[in-house]
Amino acid sequence: MTLLPLNIPAGVYRNGTELQSAGRWYDVNLVRWTQGIMQPVGGWQRRGSFTLTGKCRGVITWKSNANQRYGAFGTSSKLYAMTPSTALVDITPTGFTAGSDDATTGGGYGIQNYGAGYYGTPRPDSGTITPATTWSLDTWGEYLVGCSTSDGKLYEWQLDFTTPTKAAAITNAPTGCQGLLVTAERSLFALGAGGNPRKVQWSDLEDNTIWTPASTNLAGSQILQTSGKILCGKRVRGQNLILTDIDAHVASYSGQPFVYQFEIAGRACGAASANCVAVLDNMAVWMGNNGFHVYDGYVKPLPCDVYDYVFNDINVQQASKVYAVNNSDNNEVWWLYPSSQSNENDRYVAWNYVENTWTFGAMARTAGTDRGVFRNPIMVGTNGYAYDQEVGFNYDGASPYAESGPVQIGNGDNIMYVNELIPDEGNQGEVTATFTTRYYPNGSETSYGPYSLTNPTPVRFNGRQIKMRVTTSATPSDWRVGIQRLNAVPGGRR
């Protein structure tokens, strides 16, 4: 008897052809690896009974000075605050300019030069994309501050649920902004201030109503040396990282006379969207237009084992909806994004930054935030509901699974006959296994199973290479799968 271990490394690899994923996991959904062991991601349950109006593109949670927990959700048309009891209050500013759930592209009559093409014929896509409306949310002490790309004003909300009081425009703050950022020194950065896509303007320290520079304050402004458009800013390692659509800059506090010093941190590393950045303990990571990037004092490309899968499948016209969520309990960053078959976020790709493994799956979420203030991460569905993530194992009918790339049986040039599977599970019977065999890399496939696993499990198939698919059983649970083994003997093709 020859026992062949299916010792497949942790994480998914999906670059190039299917055969190039030989001996690796190739197709997955709702599965992760922890300490090298495969397991399902946590499920979810609805938070509260509320439904958000418009697509949510901004989420933040925080605690007040009285240690009360709050949350806020920004959509294309509304700004909401969530009370500690999970009640929802509409704090949309008076006169707020609503935006669009979707990105739109240029084209049609009036585009391009006079005389180009035939009269009355729609012009081809000009390549100009108007992004979907997003929110930039932060806290000024215990107060909420925010800016919507459709409105461009900087707003503040002072935790008043009694009236309730609406968020109000910050006095003297610039308009026409792309977003905002509160620095560690308690200065408020207005990004893309005054409609200038390269301008950063900041308030006096500790006073977000003073914006005009004077000898008695530290307000000021800077125009970045870039041909790009500022998309977002984050606090990272005592600096302020500012990302445009083509490059990265850092702003460091230096005191008078310049207050903040700006320098370029990286080129050809622009952000895909205004919310595609996650900040970890000592670094920031983001999805770019054609790859992932890390900033830890220097901007570096982040190698991705599923690069081809993600960037050949993303809906580029709707990339402004990409949203990064730190899932710190599992040492992961998730990016929610729209696939090529959808105009709305329907997929995620996740990177485990401790074990350097990748995974992906299907999930209809538009925005989210990490746990910490609340017990679990919170994400918002495309249906307008808010969900507590990593709760139980309910997936609304979906089933976690993982399928390997081709695995050679024996040395790959002989046909092998397999008659037995020796499973390796945390608890016997929590998953099923299906095998697909081929004689040649591009040959026809034959499927066997699914097999309910016993120790051992009788099976019967032959081929030169196989794929194994592990699927959760009918009753979802917190299963574990290790190294399965096959009893294989040399055989013939029958």
C-alpha positions in Angstrom: 0.0 0.0 0.0 1.3 3.5 -1.0 -0.1 6.4 1.0 0.3 9.6 -0.9 -0.1 12.7 1.3 -1.9 15.7 -0.3 0.3 18.2 1.5 -1.0 21.4 -0.1 0.5 24.6 1.2 -1.7 27.2 3.0 -3.2 30.0 0.9 -4.5 30.3 -2.7 -2.3 30.6 -5.7 -4.0 31.7 -9.0 -1.6 33.3 -11.4 -1.1 32.0 -14.9 -2.6 28.8 -16.0 -4.4 26.2 -13.9 -1.4 23.9 -14.2 0.8 26.6 -12.8 -1.3 26.2 -9.6 -0.3 22.5 -9.4 0.0 21.4 -5.8 -1.7 24.7 -4.5 -5.2 25.7 -3.6 -6.8 27.2 -6.7 -10.5 28.1 -6.1 -12.1 28.9 -2.7 -14.9 30.7 -1.1 -15.3 31.7 2.6 -12.2 29.9 3.6 -9.0 31.0 5.4 -5.8 29.5 6.8 -4.7 30.1 10.4 -1.4 28.7 11.5 -1.3 26.9 8.2 -4.6 25.1 8.8 -7.7 25.5 6.6 -10.9 26.6 8.2 -14.1 28.5 7.3 -14.3 32.2 7.8 -16.9 33.3 10.4 -20.5 33.9 9.4 -22.6 37.0 9.9 -25.8 38.2 11.4 -27.8 41.4 10.9 -27.1 44.3 13.3 -30.3 46.1 14.3 -33.4 46.5 12.3 -32.4 49.5 10.2 -31.9 49.8 6.5 -29.6 52.5 5.0 -30.8 54.7 2.2 -28.3 54.8 -0.7 -25.1 52.7 -1.0 -22.8 52.9 2.0 -19.3 54.0 1.2 -18.0 55.0 4.6 -18.1 53.4 8.1 -16.4 54.4 11.3 -16.8 53.4 15.0 -15.5 55.2 18.0 -15.9 55.9 21.7 -16.9 59.2 23.4 -15.1 60.7 26.3 -17.8 59.1 28.5 -16.8 55.7 27.0 -20.0 55.4 25.0 -19.8 53.5 21.7 -20.9 55.1 18.5 -20.9 54.3 14.8 -21.5 56.3 11.6 -22.4 55.3 8.1 -22.1 57.6 5.0 -24.1 56.7 1.9 -24.5 58.4 -1.5 -27.4 60.5 -0.1 -27.3 60.3 3.7 -25.1 60.4 6.9 -26.3 58.3 9.8 -25.1 57.9 13.4 -25.6 54.7 15.3 -26.3 54.9 19.1 -24.8 52.5 21.6 -28.2 50.6 21.6 -27.9 50.2 17.8 -30.6 52.7 17.0 -30.0 54.7 13.8 -30.3 58.5 13.6 -30.3 60.5 10.4 -27.7 63.3 10.8 -27.5 64.3 7.2 -26.5 68.0 7.0 -29.1 70.5 5.9 -28.5 71.3 2.2 -26.3 68.3 1.7 -25.6 67.6 -2.0 -26.4 63.9 -2.7 -24.3 61.9 -5.1 -24.4 58.7 -7.1 -24.5 55.1 -6.1 -22.4 54.2 -9.2 -19.5 55.5 -11.2 -20.3 56.9 -14.7 -18.2 57.2 -17.8 -18.0 60.0 -20.3 -19.2 59.5 -23.9 -22.0 60.5 -26.2 -22.8 63.7 -28.1 -20.5 66.6 -27.3 -17.5 64.6 -26.4 -14.2 65.0 -28.4 -13.2 67.7 -30.9 -15.7 69.5 -33.2 -16.0 67.6 -36.5 -14.7 64.3 -35.2 -16.9 61.3 -36.4 -20.3 61.5 -37.9 -23.1 63.9 -36.9 -25.6 62.3 -34.6 -23.4 59.3 -33.8 -22.5 58.8 -30.1 -18.8 59.2 -29.5 -16.7 56.4 -28.0 -16.0 56.3 -24.3 -13.6 59.2 -23.6 -12.0 57.3 -20.7 -13.3 59.9 -18.2 -14.9 58.2 -15.2 -16.9 60.1 -12.5 -16.4 58.0 -9.4 -19.2 56.7 -7.2 -19.9 58.9 -4.1 -17.7 58.0 -1.2 -17.2 59.3 2.4 -14.1 60.2 4.3 -14.8 59.8 8.1 -12.7 60.6 11.1 -13.0 61.8 14.7 -12.1 65.2 16.1 -11.7 64.3 19.7 -15.0 62.6 20.5 -16.8 64.4 17.6 -17.4 62.9 14.2 -16.0 64.8 11.1 -16.8 63.8 7.5 -16.7 64.8 3.9 -18.6 63.4 0.9 -17.1 63.5 -2.6 -20.4 64.6 -4.0 -20.7 67.6 -1.6 -17.2 68.6 -0.9 -17.9 70.3 2.5 -16.3 69.4 5.8 -18.9 68.5 8.5 -18.8 68.0 12.2 -21.4 66.2 14.5 -21.2 66.7 18.2 -23.0 63.5 19.5 -26.3 65.2 20.0 -29.1 62.6 19.8 -31.7 64.5 21.6 -33.1 66.7 18.8 -31.3 65.1 16.9 -28.9 67.7 15.8 -27.7 67.4 12.2 -24.1 67.4 11.3 -23.0 71.0 10.5 -20.5 72.5 8.1 -17.3 73.5 9.9 -16.9 77.2 10.2 -14.4 78.8 7.7 -13.4 75.3 6.3 -12.7 75.1 2.6 -15.2 73.6 0.2 -14.9 71.5 -2.9 -12.9 68.9 -1.0 -12.2 65.3 -1.8 -11.8 64.1 1.8 -10.3 64.9 5.2 -7.8 63.6 7.7 -7.2 64.5 11.4 -3.5 64.5 12.2 -1.9 63.3 15.4 -1.2 67.0 16.3 -5.0 67.7 16.0 -5.0 69.6 12.8 -7.7 69.0 10.2 -6.4 68.3 6.7 -8.8 69.2 3.8 -7.8 67.1 0.9 -8.3 68.5 -2.6 -9.3 71.8 -0.9 -11.1 74.4 -2.9 -11.6 72.0 -5.8 -7.8 71.9 -6.5 -7.1 68.1 -6.9 -3.5 68.6 -5.6 -4.1 70.9 -2.7 -3.8 70.0 1.0 -5.1 72.7 3.4 -5.0 72.4 7.1 -6.5 74.2 10.1 -4.8 75.5 13.2 -3.9 72.9 15.8 -6.7 72.2 18.2 -9.1 74.6 16.3 -10.7 73.3 13.1 -12.4 76.7 12.6 -9.2 78.6 11.9 -8.0 78.1 8.3 -6.4 81.5 7.3 -2.6 81.4 8.0 -1.4 84.1 10.4 1.5 84.7 12.8 -0.8 83.7 15.6 -1.8 80.3 14.3 -0.4 77.2 12.4 -2.9 77.0 9.6 -1.5 76.6 6.1 -1.7 74.8 2.8 0.5 72.9 0.3 0.0 72.0 -3.4 1.5 68.5 -4.0 4.0 68.2 -6.8 2.1 65.6 -8.8 0.0 65.3 -11.9 -2.4 63.0 -10.0 -5.6 63.7 -8.0 -5.7 63.3 -4.2 -8.0 60.5 -3.2 -7.4 59.9 0.5 -5.1 60.3 3.6 -4.2 58.1 6.6 -2.2 58.5 9.7 0.8 56.0 9.6 3.7 55.7 12.0 3.7 59.4 13.1 3.3 60.6 9.5 0.4 61.4 7.3 0.2 59.3 4.1 -1.6 61.0 1.2 -2.4 59.0 -1.8 -3.3 60.2 -5.3 -4.5 58.1 -8.2 -0.9 57.8 -9.4 1.5 58.3 -6.5 2.0 58.6 -2.7 3.2 61.5 -0.5 3.9 61.9 3.2 3.4 64.9 5.4 5.4 65.2 8.6 4.9 67.8 11.4 7.9 70.1 11.7 6.5 73.1 13.6 7.0 76.7 12.5 7.5 78.1 10.0 6.4 75.5 7.6 4.3 73.4 10.0 4.1 70.3 7.7 6.9 69.1 5.4 5.7 67.2 2.3 7.7 64.7 0.3 6.9 62.1 -2.3 7.0 58.6 -1.0 6.5 56.5 -4.1 5.6 56.7 -7.8 3.4 54.5 -9.9 1.6 53.3 -6.7 -1.6 55.3 -6.8 -4.8 54.2 -5.0 -7.7 52.5 -6.8 -10.2 54.3 -4.7 -10.7 56.7 -1.8 -11.3 53.8 0.7 -8.9 51.2 -0.5 -6.3 51.8 2.3 -6.1 49.9 5.6 -3.7 50.9 8.4 -2.1 48.2 10.5 0.1 48.6 13.5 3.2 49.9 11.7 2.2 50.2 8.0 -0.5 51.0 5.5 -1.5 48.7 2.6 -3.7 49.5 -0.3 -5.0 48.2 -3.6 -3.7 50.2 -6.6 -4.9 50.3 -10.2 -2.7 47.3 -11.1 -1.4 45.7 -7.9 -1.1 46.0 -4.1 1.3 48.3 -2.2 2.7 48.7 1.3 4.0 51.7 3.1 6.2 51.1 6.2 8.4 54.1 5.8 8.9 53.3 2.1 6.4 52.3 -0.5 6.9 48.8 -1.8 4.9 46.5 -4.1 3.1 43.7 -2.3 3.5 40.4 -4.2 0.1 38.8 -4.7 -0.5 35.1 -5.3 -4.0 35.8 -6.8 -3.0 38.9 -8.8 -4.3 37.5 -12.1 -7.6 36.4 -10.7 -8.3 39.8 -9.0 -7.1 42.2 -11.7 -8.5 40.3 -14.6 -11.9 40.1 -13.0 -12.4 43.5 -11.4 -14.9 46.0 -12.9 -12.4 48.8 -13.7 -15.2 51.4 -14.3 -16.5 50.8 -10.8 -13.2 50.5 -9.0 -14.0 53.7 -7.0 -16.1 51.3 -4.9 -13.1 49.3 -3.6 -13.2 49.3 0.2 -10.4 48.0 2.5 -11.3 46.5 5.9 -8.8 45.5 8.5 -9.8 42.1 10.2 -7.3 42.3 13.0 -8.4 39.2 14.9 -7.5 37.1 12.0 -4.4 39.2 10.9 -6.1 40.0 7.6 -7.0 42.9 5.3 -10.0 42.4 3.1 -10.7 44.4 0.0 -14.3 44.5 -1.1 -14.6 45.0 -4.9 -17.0 44.6 -7.9 -16.2 41.7 -10.2 -16.4 42.1 -14.0 -19.9 40.6 -13.9 -21.2 43.2 -11.5 -21.6 46.9 -11.1 -21.6 46.5 -7.3 -19.2 45.0 -4.8 -19.8 41.2 -4.9 -16.3 39.8 -4.1 -13.5 40.1 -1.6 -9.8 39.3 -1.6 -7.9 39.0 1.7 -4.3 39.0 2.7 -3.0 37.5 5.9 -0.1 39.8 6.7 1.3 37.5 9.4 1.5 34.3 7.4 1.6 36.1 4.0 -1.2 34.0 2.4 -4.1 35.1 0.2 -7.6 34.0 -0.2 -10.8 35.3 -1.9 -14.5 34.7 -2.1 -18.0 36.0 -2.9 -19.6 38.5 -0.5 -21.9 41.4 -1.3 -20.5 44.2 1.0 -19.9 47.9 0.2 -18.0 49.0 3.3 -16.9 48.0 6.7 -14.7 48.6 9.8 -12.7 46.5 12.2 -13.7 45.2 15.6 -12.5 47.0 18.7 -15.1 49.5 19.6 -17.7 46.8 19.0 -17.1 43.1 19.5 -17.1 42.1 15.8 -16.2 43.7 12.5 -19.2 45.5 11.0 -19.8 45.5 7.3 -22.7 46.9 5.2 -24.4 44.8 2.6 -25.4 45.9 -0.9 -29.0 45.5 0.5 -28.5 48.4 3.0 -28.3 46.2 6.1 -25.4 46.3 8.5 -23.9 43.0 9.6 -21.8 41.8 12.5 -19.1 39.7 10.8 -17.2 36.7 12.1 -20.3 35.5 14.0 -21.3 31.8 14.0 -21.4 30.0 10.6 -24.5 31.3 8.8 -23.7 32.3 5.2 -27.1 33.0 3.9 -27.1 29.8 1.9 -23.5 29.9 0.7 -21.2 27.1 1.4 -17.4 27.4 2.2 -15.2 25.3 0.0 -11.6 25.0 -1.3 -10.5 23.3 -4.5 -6.9 22.5 -5.3 -5.1 22.9 -8.6 -3.9 19.8 -10.3 -2.1 17.3 -8.0 0.0 14.6 -9.7 -0.7 11.1 -8.5 2.7 9.4 -8.1 5.3 10.9 -10.4 2.7 12.0 -12.9 3.7 9.9 -15.9 1.9 6.7 -14.8 -1.8 6.1 -14.3 -2.5 5.5 -10.6 -5.6 3.7 -9.1 -6.9 5.2 -5.9 -9.2 3.1 -3.7 -9.0 4.8 -0.3 -8.9 8.2 1.4 -7.4 8.7 4.9 -9.0 11.9 6.0 -7.4 14.5 8.4 -10.1 16.6 10.1 -10.5 18.3 13.4 -13.9 16.6 13.8 -14.8 13.7 11.6 -17.6 14.2 9.1 -17.8 18.0 9.1 -16.7 18.3 5.4 -17.1 16.3 2.3 -14.5 15.6 -0.5 -14.9 15.5 -4.2 -12.2 14.4 -6.7 -11.8 15.3 -10.3 -9.3 13.4 -12.5 -7.6 14.0 -15.8 -5.1 12.1 -17.9 -3.7 15.3 -19.6 -3.5 18.9 -18.4 -6.2 20.1 -21.0 -8.0 16.8 -21.2 -11.6 16.1 -20.2 -12.4 15.8 -16.5 -14.2 13.1 -14.6 -15.7 13.8 -11.2 -16.1 11.4 -8.3 -18.0 12.1 -5.0 -18.9 13.9 -2.9 -17.7 11.5 -0.3 -18.8 11.8 3.3 -15.6 11.2 5.2 -15.0 8.2 7.4 -11.7 6.7 8.6 -10.8 5.3 6.1 -13.1 6.4 3.2 -13.6 4.0 0.3 -13.1 5.7 -3.1 -12.6 4.5 -6.6 -10.9 6.6 -9.4 -7.8 6.7 -11.5 -5.8 9.2 -13.5 -2.5 11.0 -13.9 -3.6 14.1 -12.0 -6.4 14.9 -9.6 -8.1 17.9 -8.1 -9.6 17.7 -4.6 -12.5 19.9 -3.5 -13.4 20.2 0.2 -16.8 21.5 1.1 -18.5 22.1 4.4 -21.2 19.6 5.3 -24.9 20.3 5.3 -24.6 21.7 8.9 -22.0 24.5 8.8 -19.5 24.3 11.6 -16.0 25.5 12.6 -14.2 22.7 10.8 -10.5 22.1 10.3 -8.8 20.2 7.4 -5.2 19.1 7.5 -3.2 16.7 5.2 -5.4 14.1 3.5 -3.8 10.9 2.3 -4.7 8.6 -0.6 -4.0 4.9 -0.9 -2.8 4.6 -4.5 -1.4 1.7 -6.5 -0.2 1.6 -10.2 -3.1 0.8 -12.5 -4.3 0.8 -16.0 -6.8 2.9 -17.9 -10.1 1.1 -18.1 
